[in-house]
Amino acid sequence: MIAPAPMPTLDKDLLRREMRARRLAVPLEAAREAAERAARALLALPALVAAQFVALYASFRAELSTLPAAQALRSHGVRLCYPRVSPKGRLLSFHEVSDESVLHPNRLGIPEPPEALPLVAPSAIDVIVVPGLAFDPLGGRVGWGGAYYDTTLAAAQRALRVGYAYELQIIPEVPMNGGDARMDVLVTEMGARPTRARQLVSTS
């Protein structure tokens, strides 16, 4: 278990720095075990039973690895896609990937699929696994600040949004702006927890 530490209220830049340091401090063996446990929790989500397309991210800068999740999902017949950062605008494009060896770092250093691979429309994606630097129990998320996922999730309303992180990245509350997207479920090495974020918004 990688235990979270208390976190005071911080602005986003301070929070990003703190969370980067926390992730980098995770020992390699603990990181490997956490990724395997998180993969099992992800696969157990009810939404995965009938899912055809799941969007994953390729791990970057000490993020919780998605490789065990990719292997488990493929073994259950789920098709996977990964995002490409658009040089224009803030939308991500998703491309179907059958082998992670084709992923290569882009100009930001983020592994992404070649543009020539088949596009997957956001409306066709059943589950989007979302990276982040910090999450809170109500589905709040702080990313790297580019707003790529926030913009993309607004165009993929049907997809279940899964925040994927170490337990130590879950804090009581993250600072949120009006355009920030909330997660439906948080998955860590400690299991999955629903946030009811969009249900609360729709009924308020």
VMD Tcl script that draws the C-alpha trace (Angstrom):
set ca {
  {0.00 0.00 0.00}
  {1.27 3.48 -0.89}
  {-0.32 5.66 1.76}
  {-1.41 9.21 0.92}
  {-0.14 12.08 3.03}
  {-2.27 15.01 4.20}
  {-2.42 17.82 1.70}
  {-3.18 21.45 2.53}
  {-5.18 23.56 0.10}
  {-2.78 24.64 -2.64}
  {-3.01 26.48 -5.90}
  {-2.63 24.32 -8.98}
  {1.03 25.06 -9.67}
  {2.09 24.25 -6.11}
  {-0.07 21.13 -6.16}
  {1.51 19.95 -9.42}
  {5.00 20.32 -7.99}
  {4.07 18.46 -4.82}
  {2.42 15.61 -6.71}
  {5.30 15.23 -9.14}
  {7.61 14.83 -6.15}
  {5.29 12.28 -4.53}
  {5.15 10.13 -7.65}
  {8.89 10.23 -8.21}
  {9.41 8.99 -4.65}
  {7.49 5.74 -5.26}
  {9.96 2.81 -5.28}
  {10.08 0.80 -8.50}
  {8.77 -2.43 -6.96}
  {5.92 -0.59 -5.24}
  {5.07 1.12 -8.54}
  {4.97 -2.23 -10.35}
  {2.71 -3.79 -7.72}
  {0.44 -0.73 -7.70}
  {0.02 -0.89 -11.49}
  {-0.95 -4.57 -11.34}
  {-3.46 -4.02 -8.54}
  {-4.97 -0.99 -10.27}
  {-5.32 -3.01 -13.48}
  {-7.37 -5.63 -11.63}
  {-9.59 -2.93 -10.14}
  {-10.10 -1.37 -13.57}
  {-11.02 -4.68 -15.16}
  {-13.61 -5.31 -12.42}
  {-15.61 -2.18 -13.29}
  {-19.15 -3.08 -14.49}
  {-18.69 -0.79 -17.52}
  {-15.91 -3.06 -18.79}
  {-18.25 -6.03 -19.20}
  {-19.68 -4.77 -22.49}
  {-16.96 -2.28 -23.45}
  {-15.66 -2.47 -27.00}
  {-13.25 0.48 -26.98}
  {-11.22 1.70 -24.02}
  {-8.93 4.71 -24.28}
  {-5.72 4.39 -22.28}
  {-2.80 6.74 -21.81}
  {0.86 5.78 -22.17}
  {2.63 6.35 -18.85}
  {4.80 9.46 -18.68}
  {6.90 11.07 -15.93}
  {6.32 8.47 -13.21}
  {2.57 8.13 -13.88}
  {0.88 4.94 -12.73}
  {1.67 2.47 -15.52}
  {-1.17 1.32 -17.75}
  {0.74 -1.58 -19.31}
  {-0.77 -4.22 -16.97}
  {-4.20 -2.76 -17.71}
  {-3.57 -2.91 -21.47}
  {-2.56 -6.57 -21.27}
  {-5.57 -7.48 -19.12}
  {-8.06 -5.61 -21.30}
  {-6.76 -7.16 -24.53}
  {-6.96 -10.62 -22.98}
  {-10.69 -9.94 -22.50}
  {-11.20 -8.87 -26.11}
  {-11.32 -5.11 -25.49}
  {-9.95 -2.90 -28.27}
  {-7.61 -0.14 -27.11}
  {-6.90 3.34 -28.37}
  {-4.38 5.95 -27.28}
  {-4.42 9.73 -27.64}
  {-2.41 11.98 -29.92}
  {-1.89 15.63 -29.03}
  {-3.15 17.86 -31.81}
  {-0.69 20.56 -32.98}
  {-3.71 22.85 -33.29}
  {-6.43 23.33 -30.75}
  {-6.90 21.37 -27.53}
  {-8.61 18.19 -28.71}
  {-6.95 14.81 -28.48}
  {-7.39 12.35 -31.34}
  {-7.60 8.66 -30.45}
  {-6.04 5.92 -32.57}
  {-6.48 2.18 -32.25}
  {-3.33 0.43 -31.06}
  {-2.75 -3.32 -30.98}
  {0.87 -3.18 -29.81}
  {2.32 -0.54 -27.45}
  {5.71 -0.80 -29.18}
  {4.38 1.58 -31.88}
  {4.04 4.42 -29.35}
  {6.75 7.06 -29.63}
  {7.42 10.28 -27.70}
  {5.95 13.44 -29.21}
  {7.38 16.95 -28.92}
  {6.26 17.01 -25.26}
  {7.87 13.66 -24.54}
  {4.50 11.88 -24.23}
  {4.33 8.46 -25.96}
  {1.61 8.53 -28.60}
  {0.46 6.47 -31.60}
  {1.38 7.25 -35.21}
  {-1.12 9.45 -37.01}
  {-1.58 6.76 -39.68}
  {-3.24 4.32 -37.29}
  {-7.07 4.07 -37.45}
  {-8.95 6.91 -35.81}
  {-11.51 6.12 -33.13}
  {-14.28 8.69 -32.73}
  {-14.79 9.95 -29.16}
  {-18.43 8.87 -29.44}
  {-17.30 5.26 -29.98}
  {-15.24 5.09 -26.80}
  {-16.88 3.35 -23.86}
  {-14.30 4.12 -21.17}
  {-11.60 6.78 -21.07}
  {-8.79 6.17 -18.58}
  {-7.52 9.61 -17.62}
  {-4.13 10.47 -16.10}
  {-3.68 13.33 -13.69}
  {-1.45 14.76 -11.01}
  {-4.15 14.90 -8.32}
  {-7.75 13.80 -7.85}
  {-10.35 14.26 -5.13}
  {-13.29 12.07 -3.98}
  {-15.79 14.18 -5.93}
  {-13.98 13.48 -9.20}
  {-12.00 16.70 -9.31}
  {-8.78 16.47 -11.30}
  {-5.64 18.51 -11.78}
  {-3.60 17.65 -14.88}
  {-0.54 19.21 -16.47}
  {-2.40 22.39 -17.38}
  {-2.85 21.97 -21.12}
  {-6.62 21.30 -20.85}
  {-6.40 18.60 -23.54}
  {-8.37 16.05 -21.54}
  {-10.89 18.60 -20.29}
  {-11.67 19.67 -23.86}
  {-11.75 16.12 -25.17}
  {-13.99 14.77 -22.40}
  {-16.53 17.48 -23.16}
  {-16.79 15.93 -26.65}
  {-17.06 12.36 -25.32}
  {-20.02 12.61 -23.00}
  {-21.01 8.94 -23.35}
  {-17.69 7.55 -22.16}
  {-17.15 6.59 -18.53}
  {-14.37 8.80 -17.17}
  {-11.90 6.90 -15.02}
  {-9.25 8.80 -13.09}
  {-6.24 6.48 -12.83}
  {-3.58 7.20 -10.23}
  {-1.71 6.11 -7.14}
  {-3.67 6.31 -3.91}
  {-1.21 8.96 -2.73}
  {-2.54 11.26 -5.47}
  {-6.05 11.31 -3.97}
  {-6.46 14.36 -1.74}
  {-9.49 15.86 0.04}
  {-10.08 18.59 -2.54}
  {-8.40 19.89 -5.68}
  {-8.80 23.44 -7.02}
  {-11.23 23.41 -9.95}
  {-12.10 25.91 -12.68}
  {-15.35 26.12 -14.63}
  {-14.08 24.13 -17.62}
  {-12.43 21.35 -15.62}
  {-13.92 17.89 -16.21}
  {-14.74 15.62 -13.29}
  {-14.19 11.88 -13.22}
  {-16.97 9.31 -12.79}
  {-14.75 6.75 -11.08}
  {-11.33 6.82 -9.42}
  {-9.13 3.73 -9.72}
  {-5.98 3.26 -7.65}
  {-4.04 0.31 -6.29}
  {-6.55 0.35 -3.41}
  {-9.51 -0.31 -5.70}
  {-12.26 1.61 -7.50}
  {-14.55 4.24 -6.02}
  {-17.42 6.00 -7.81}
  {-17.60 9.76 -7.46}
  {-21.19 10.35 -8.65}
  {-19.82 13.63 -10.06}
  {-21.99 13.90 -13.16}
  {-25.07 12.50 -11.42}
  {-24.76 15.23 -8.81}
  {-24.38 17.91 -11.47}
  {-27.39 16.65 -13.44}
  {-29.65 16.59 -10.38}
  {-28.53 19.82 -8.74}
}
mol new
graphics top color blue
foreach p $ca { graphics top sphere $p radius 0.5 }
foreach p [lrange $ca 0 end-1] q [lrange $ca 1 end] { graphics top cylinder $p $q radius 0.2 }
display resetview
